[in-house]
Amino acid sequence: MTVTGYKKKKLAKKYYDLEFSLFQNGKKIKISENFQFNGHSVSAICYNKKEKIFYFIKQFRPNYYLSKNKIFPLEIVAGGIDSNENPRQAITLHVAPDCLDEITHLFIATVPKITNFQIFNKNQKELIEVVPVPRNKISEELKKNTNQNLVTRLALLEILKLKI
């Protein structure tokens, strides 16, 4: 995944209109969104019992691209909680992180084996790479210190405590 350009327009305090041009698997993709730096969310540690593997994601995020590092760090699956939802409803409906400075409810979810590791969600305008990580590699991910936020770091630490 490569960012080939972007436009940023400030709409209000902590609220931006963003447009990015990306290149992935030989295809040009445009992602536009209004981006706000707050909210409530749910997160899930995704685990496949049969394969004994955890699934994380790497997702294009405007705020990472605008940082000096331009990295696509490892993340756990997450999503925003709408005003008409509770955390359990939201975790079953959303699969993409979208907030910073959030209050997060963390779940563990048993999921089927994932075989499509490159996803473009047209409805949410999200470019996502699924990253399978065996339990014996979780400590290595923590040592890399490239996970994007406290929630992902907490999830990695919680995985180490699991008796599975």
SEFIMI-649577 format. One line per field, with one value per residue: residue number from 0; residue in three letters; chain; x, y, z of N, C-alpha, C, O in turn. Coordinates in pm, whole numbers, plus 50000, padded with zeros to 5 digits. Layout:
BEGIN
nr NUM;... .
rest Ala;... .
kette A;... .
npx X;... .
npy Y;... .
npz Z;... .
capx X;... .
capy Y;... .
capz Z;... .
cpx X;... .
cpy Y;... .
cpz Z;... .
opx X;... .
opy Y;... .
opz Z;... .
END
This chain:
BEGIN
nr 0;1;2;3;4;5;6;7;8;9;10;11;12;13;14;15;16;17;18;19;20;21;22;23;24;25;26;27;28;29;30;31;32;33;34;35;36;37;38;39;40;41;42;43;44;45;46;47;48;49;50;51;52;53;54;55;56;57;58;59;60;61;62;63;64;65;66;67;68;69;70;71;72;73;74;75;76;77;78;79;80;81;82;83;84;85;86;87;88;89;90;91;92;93;94;95;96;97;98;99;100;101;102;103;104;105;106;107;108;109;110;111;112;113;114;115;116;117;118;119;120;121;122;123;124;125;126;127;128;129;130;131;132;133;134;135;136;137;138;139;140;141;142;143;144;145;146;147;148;149;150;151;152;153;154;155;156;157;158;159;160;161;162;163 .
rest Met;Thr;Val;Thr;Gly;Tyr;Lys;Lys;Lys;Lys;Leu;Ala;Lys;Lys;Tyr;Tyr;Asp;Leu;Glu;Phe;Ser;Leu;Phe;Gln;Asn;Gly;Lys;Lys;Ile;Lys;Ile;Ser;Glu;Asn;Phe;Gln;Phe;Asn;Gly;His;Ser;Val;Ser;Ala;Ile;Cys;Tyr;Asn;Lys;Lys;Glu;Lys;Ile;Phe;Tyr;Phe;Ile;Lys;Gln;Phe;Arg;Pro;Asn;Tyr;Tyr;Leu;Ser;Lys;Asn;Lys;Ile;Phe;Pro;Leu;Glu;Ile;Val;Ala;Gly;Gly;Ile;Asp;Ser;Asn;Glu;Asn;Pro;Arg;Gln;Ala;Ile;Thr;Leu;His;Val;Ala;Pro;Asp;Cys;Leu;Asp;Glu;Ile;Thr;His;Leu;Phe;Ile;Ala;Thr;Val;Pro;Lys;Ile;Thr;Asn;Phe;Gln;Ile;Phe;Asn;Lys;Asn;Gln;Lys;Glu;Leu;Ile;Glu;Val;Val;Pro;Val;Pro;Arg;Asn;Lys;Ile;Ser;Glu;Glu;Leu;Lys;Lys;Asn;Thr;Asn;Gln;Asn;Leu;Val;Thr;Arg;Leu;Ala;Leu;Leu;Glu;Ile;Leu;Lys;Leu;Lys;Ile .
kette A;A;A;A;A;A;A;A;A;A;A;A;A;A;A;A;A;A;A;A;A;A;A;A;A;A;A;A;A;A;A;A;A;A;A;A;A;A;A;A;A;A;A;A;A;A;A;A;A;A;A;A;A;A;A;A;A;A;A;A;A;A;A;A;A;A;A;A;A;A;A;A;A;A;A;A;A;A;A;A;A;A;A;A;A;A;A;A;A;A;A;A;A;A;A;A;A;A;A;A;A;A;A;A;A;A;A;A;A;A;A;A;A;A;A;A;A;A;A;A;A;A;A;A;A;A;A;A;A;A;A;A;A;A;A;A;A;A;A;A;A;A;A;A;A;A;A;A;A;A;A;A;A;A;A;A;A;A;A;A;A;A;A;A .
npx 50086;50069;50089;50008;49941;49780;49509;49422;49179;49088;48798;48678;48759;48967;48853;48848;48843;48945;49135;49273;49508;49583;49786;49755;49821;49846;49638;49475;49344;49107;49047;48824;48732;48566;48726;48745;48886;48794;48571;48374;48445;48455;48654;48811;48979;49068;49038;49117;49021;49070;49289;49459;49538;49578;49411;49506;49499;49623;49580;49512;49551;49470;49580;49815;49959;50003;50174;50524;50633;50492;50383;50216;50081;50040;49715;49429;49107;48840;48572;48345;48103;47773;47517;47278;47349;47477;47790;47821;47647;47767;48022;47958;47877;48069;48389;48617;48868;48817;48856;49027;49145;48947;48690;48716;48575;48680;48676;48699;48692;48585;48668;48608;48841;49049;49098;49120;49335;49366;49166;48922;48692;48426;48194;48264;48488;48751;49078;49220;49451;49469;49637;49772;49875;50061;50028;50276;50428;50348;50484;50709;50591;50519;50772;50864;50749;50585;50315;50002;49848;49744;49535;49578;49826;49752;49578;49762;49914;49712;49656;49882;49825;49616;49474;49487 .
npy 49884;50212;50559;50808;51071;51355;51564;51811;51966;52192;52185;52247;52287;52019;51870;51752;51760;51514;51386;51118;50966;50643;50352;50017;49677;49710;49882;50201;50392;50606;50772;50942;51134;51271;51363;51318;51373;51222;51021;50722;50375;50023;49730;49432;49131;48917;48576;48257;47946;47686;47720;47833;48106;48461;48746;49052;49390;49604;49928;50187;50507;50840;51012;50879;50884;51156;51197;51212;50960;50799;50537;50214;50083;49785;49688;49627;49485;49709;49946;50225;50331;50381;50625;50494;50240;49975;49866;49583;49543;49711;49593;49371;49477;49653;49679;49833;50053;50391;50620;50849;50912;50773;50609;50278;49955;49636;49323;48962;48774;48485;48381;48287;48114;48332;48421;48615;48864;49126;49399;49616;49825;49950;50086;50200;50327;50227;50099;49799;49573;49243;49088;48795;48667;48442;48310;48269;48470;48708;48838;48929;49121;49310;49394;49522;49769;49918;49920;50086;50222;50266;50086;49873;49786;49709;49499;49316;49258;49142;48912;48759;48674;48499;48172;47978 .
npz 50000;49903;49951;49730;49719;49886;50013;50249;50441;50683;50870;51113;51465;51540;51330;51005;50645;50441;50166;50001;49779;49682;49613;49548;49500;49219;49161;49151;49413;49560;49861;50056;50334;50621;50910;51253;51572;51808;52019;52092;52113;52017;52057;51935;52008;51773;51716;51585;51665;51558;51381;51560;51571;51580;51452;51319;51194;50932;50843;50613;50733;50763;50967;51042;50806;50781;50988;51085;51055;50867;50874;50862;51105;51312;51414;51628;51553;51533;51600;51567;51815;51763;51842;51894;51976;52188;52339;52281;52062;51877;51837;51690;51454;51343;51188;51174;51292;51399;51550;51770;52102;52249;52447;52512;52472;52523;52364;52325;52035;51870;51554;51206;50983;50805;50471;50277;50259;50181;50179;50051;50166;50029;50116;50366;50285;50329;50337;50399;50545;50639;50904;51000;51313;51488;51824;51950;51843;51943;52155;52016;51851;52041;52126;51897;51904;51733;51726;51692;51894;52239;52290;52111;52204;52465;52396;52284;52512;52672;52524;52575;52832;52800;52828;52605 .
capx 50000;50151;50016;50065;49910;49667;49464;49368;49109;49034;48658;48653;48858;48983;48767;48910;48801;49069;49128;49401;49526;49666;49815;49769;49801;49832;49516;49468;49226;49089;48972;48788;48654;48574;48797;48737;48976;48737;48457;48370;48461;48471;48768;48804;49094;49010;49113;49064;49058;49124;49422;49536;49601;49510;49408;49518;49489;49697;49483;49552;49493;49523;49663;49949;50030;50043;50281;50656;50672;50422;50377;50087;50108;49950;49602;49325;48982;48760;48474;48276;47973;47673;47436;47169;47408;47559;47917;47807;47588;47865;48131;47909;47848;48180;48518;48724;48893;48792;48862;49136;49097;48817;48667;48707;48532;48759;48618;48770;48596;48627;48635;48646;48970;49046;49184;49137;49415;49362;49025;48882;48553;48376;48095;48333;48606;48866;49174;49262;49529;49457;49768;49765;49990;50053;50045;50418;50493;50290;50591;50792;50517;50531;50909;50883;50704;50525;50169;49961;49792;49738;49439;49645;49928;49678;49532;49878;49945;49605;49673;49985;49765;49511;49505;49434 .
capy 50000;50332;50685;50885;51213;51384;51701;51825;52093;52202;52229;52301;52237;51873;51811;51777;51693;51455;51307;51050;50879;50529;50252;49885;49563;49757;49962;50333;50404;50736;50765;51074;51124;51373;51296;51385;51309;51180;50932;50599;50262;49887;49662;49287;49044;48815;48451;48138;47833;47574;47756;47888;48228;48588;48832;49195;49458;49727;50005;50323;50606;50973;51071;50818;50933;51294;51200;51203;50820;50744;50392;50148;49994;49677;49732;49529;49519;49799;50028;50325;50300;50482;50669;50399;50108;49948;49810;49449;49559;49774;49501;49277;49551;49733;49610;49925;50161;50520;50732;50864;50964;50713;50513;50153;49832;49533;49190;48859;48717;48368;48412;48182;48134;48441;48391;48737;48951;49263;49434;49755;49840;50067;50161;50279;50385;50184;50007;49721;49452;49154;49035;48685;48663;48331;48351;48269;48589;48827;48908;48999;49241;49408;49447;49610;49902;49990;49915;50225;50294;50197;49975;49760;49737;49639;49372;49226;49213;49053;48784;48683;48618;48403;48029;47911 .
capz 50000;49890;49939;49620;49739;49974;50037;50385;50462;50819;50871;51247;51560;51541;51229;50875;50522;50389;50043;49977;49663;49720;49511;49611;49409;49083;49145;49214;49498;49627;49986;50109;50456;50724;51017;51381;51666;51936;52007;52169;52021;52068;51996;51952;51981;51686;51732;51521;51751;51481;51330;51673;51521;51605;51334;51337;51065;50902;50768;50578;50823;50731;51072;51038;50688;50805;51087;51022;51034;50751;50891;50869;51218;51348;51493;51650;51488;51617;51529;51648;51874;51726;51956;51919;51998;52305;52293;52222;51930;51790;51801;51588;51331;51291;51181;51139;51389;51336;51644;51866;52230;52273;52554;52437;52534;52457;52362;52248;51942;51793;51415;51110;50916;50708;50356;50198;50346;50129;50175;50032;50205;49955;50195;50468;50220;50409;50278;50516;50525;50754;50940;51097;51404;51583;51964;51985;51784;52007;52229;51917;51809;52150;52126;51780;51946;51620;51730;51679;52008;52367;52283;52045;52298;52569;52339;52275;52649;52716;52453;52646;52953;52767;52842;52486 .
cpx 50091;50061;50085;50032;49794;49636;49398;49306;49048;48893;48621;48762;48854;48896;48818;48838;48932;49042;49265;49395;49624;49685;49836;49737;49773;49710;49530;49337;49224;49004;48950;48708;48666;48630;48791;48817;48913;48620;48466;48381;48463;48589;48755;48940;49036;49098;49041;49114;49125;49266;49516;49614;49514;49516;49412;49499;49595;49605;49539;49478;49554;49616;49802;50027;50080;50150;50415;50695;50612;50413;50233;50099;50001;49840;49511;49199;48897;48660;48407;48144;47878;47585;47323;47220;47469;47688;47904;47744;47692;47975;48087;47885;47969;48310;48634;48743;48871;48807;48995;49073;48962;48812;48642;48665;48600;48695;48719;48665;48657;48578;48671;48783;48955;49145;49207;49208;49422;49216;49009;48732;48500;48279;48162;48455;48732;48949;49240;49343;49516;49592;49751;49892;49973;50084;50194;50495;50442;50397;50681;50723;50526;50669;50934;50844;50651;50374;50117;49911;49788;49645;49503;49751;49862;49630;49646;49915;49840;49615;49776;49931;49664;49559;49439;49545 .
cpy 50123;50455;50766;51034;51231;51533;51704;51963;52093;52259;52297;52246;52084;51803;51852;51704;51644;51379;51250;50970;50770;50436;50119;49778;49608;49844;50096;50342;50543;50714;50907;51052;51251;51303;51380;51306;51283;51086;50815;50483;50130;49825;49513;49224;48928;48691;48338;48017;47721;47601;47803;48013;48349;48669;48979;49258;49567;49803;50141;50419;50742;51029;51008;50872;51076;51306;51184;51060;50757;50591;50343;50043;49887;49732;49614;49578;49603;49875;50124;50274;50413;50513;50572;50257;50098;49882;49672;49456;49614;49678;49401;49346;49617;49654;49704;50031;50296;50638;50734;50917;50904;50636;50382;50037;49719;49396;49093;48790;48597;48390;48295;48213;48242;48408;48513;48840;49096;49300;49583;49762;49967;50151;50251;50353;50356;50083;49933;49600;49370;49089;48922;48681;48544;48379;48361;48388;48719;48907;48986;49127;49350;49473;49541;49754;49985;49981;50055;50293;50207;50077;49852;49701;49659;49503;49272;49172;49116;48916;48697;48617;48507;48258;47954;47850 .
cpz 50000;49876;49830;49629;49835;49976;50174;50399;50601;50812;51003;51338;51565;51436;51090;50764;50458;50260;50014;49848;49704;49602;49582;49508;49266;49057;49215;49291;49558;49751;50035;50235;50537;50845;51144;51483;51803;51913;52103;52071;52096;51994;52023;51923;51901;51686;51661;51599;51674;51434;51442;51630;51553;51477;51378;51201;51056;50810;50735;50670;50792;50839;51078;50920;50711;50913;51016;50989;50909;50757;50885;50979;51237;51438;51524;51579;51584;51533;51624;51703;51837;51846;51990;51949;52137;52255;52227;52083;51832;51746;51695;51454;51265;51291;51150;51246;51323;51430;51719;51993;52269;52404;52482;52525;52457;52475;52302;52163;51871;51650;51324;51050;50810;50596;50266;50287;50298;50107;50146;50058;50140;50037;50298;50413;50300;50332;50393;50471;50653;50778;51042;51181;51499;51725;52002;51924;51849;52082;52134;51870;51915;52150;52009;51812;51830;51621;51754;51803;52132;52364;52218;52138;52413;52518;52329;52413;52703;52650;52527;52773;52924;52781;52726;52404 .
opx 50178;49966;50205;50089;49719;49721;49328;49371;48967;48870;48544;48848;48748;48867;48829;48778;49018;48938;49363;49292;49733;49611;49925;49637;49687;49682;49589;49232;49327;48901;49045;48624;48761;48585;48827;48815;48973;48573;48557;48331;48472;48619;48696;49006;48961;49218;48919;49233;49226;49354;49637;49735;49391;49613;49333;49484;49648;49557;49605;49355;49677;49719;49898;50146;50188;50211;50419;50782;50674;50434;50139;50126;49889;49867;49515;49186;48886;48662;48412;48081;47901;47580;47278;47140;47508;47694;47970;47785;47702;48017;48170;47874;47971;48338;48739;48646;48902;48772;49064;48959;48873;48915;48553;48711;48579;48664;48814;48560;48768;48459;48756;48834;48858;49259;49302;49147;49478;49148;49075;48654;48525;48282;48121;48517;48809;48895;49308;49310;49546;49656;49720;50003;49881;50157;50233;50614;50489;50400;50725;50789;50539;50681;51018;50899;50668;50309;50177;49929;49825;49673;49485;49763;49912;49639;49628;49945;49873;49586;49758;49985;49630;49674;49347;49519 .
opy 50136;50453;50792;51114;51138;51617;51610;52065;52007;52366;52392;52169;52026;51684;51971;51598;51725;51314;51324;50913;50797;50441;50108;49787;49552;49877;50106;50303;50593;50646;50983;50962;51327;51194;51498;51183;51319;51071;50809;50491;50125;49863;49472;49260;48847;48699;48323;47988;47666;47515;47811;48025;48340;48663;49023;49187;49614;49750;50204;50412;50758;51087;51076;50902;51112;51411;51148;51039;50668;50524;50420;49927;49897;49812;49512;49696;49570;49868;50107;50186;50528;50436;50568;50163;50199;49846;49646;49381;49569;49681;49352;49279;49635;49575;49658;50095;50315;50750;50633;50962;50975;50604;50375;50023;49708;49355;49135;48751;48605;48415;48213;48324;48242;48372;48515;48895;49180;49238;49666;49708;50077;50274;50366;50432;50446;49991;49994;49534;49418;49040;48949;48690;48544;48476;48450;48404;48827;49030;49097;49229;49468;49593;49632;49848;50107;50030;50134;50414;50089;49976;49740;49579;49554;49403;49154;49053;49019;48815;48576;48516;48429;48228;47875;47789 .
opz 50086;49797;49837;49555;49862;49945;50211;50373;50634;50756;51005;51295;51590;51453;51061;50785;50425;50246;50003;49813;49755;49504;49667;49436;49198;48942;49323;49240;49603;49746;50053;50242;50524;50880;51144;51480;51905;51800;52186;51959;52219;51880;52123;51826;51957;51660;51673;51599;51718;51445;51421;51650;51554;51402;51461;51101;51156;50710;50817;50683;50794;50806;51115;50931;50665;50928;50898;50905;50850;50655;50902;50950;51187;51528;51454;51548;51702;51410;51746;51645;51874;51942;52105;51947;52197;52137;52126;51994;51718;51630;51619;51352;51143;51381;51105;51287;51205;51392;51730;51992;52315;52463;52397;52638;52336;52587;52237;52214;51819;51628;51359;51063;50733;50621;50188;50378;50367;50024;50208;49980;50188;50029;50315;50483;50334;50270;50475;50373;50762;50685;51158;51128;51581;51744;52076;51951;51814;52074;52166;51851;51883;52172;52020;51755;51827;51529;51827;51817;52130;52428;52266;52148;52453;52590;52361;52428;52771;52713;52540;52818;53014;52748;52747;52300 .
END
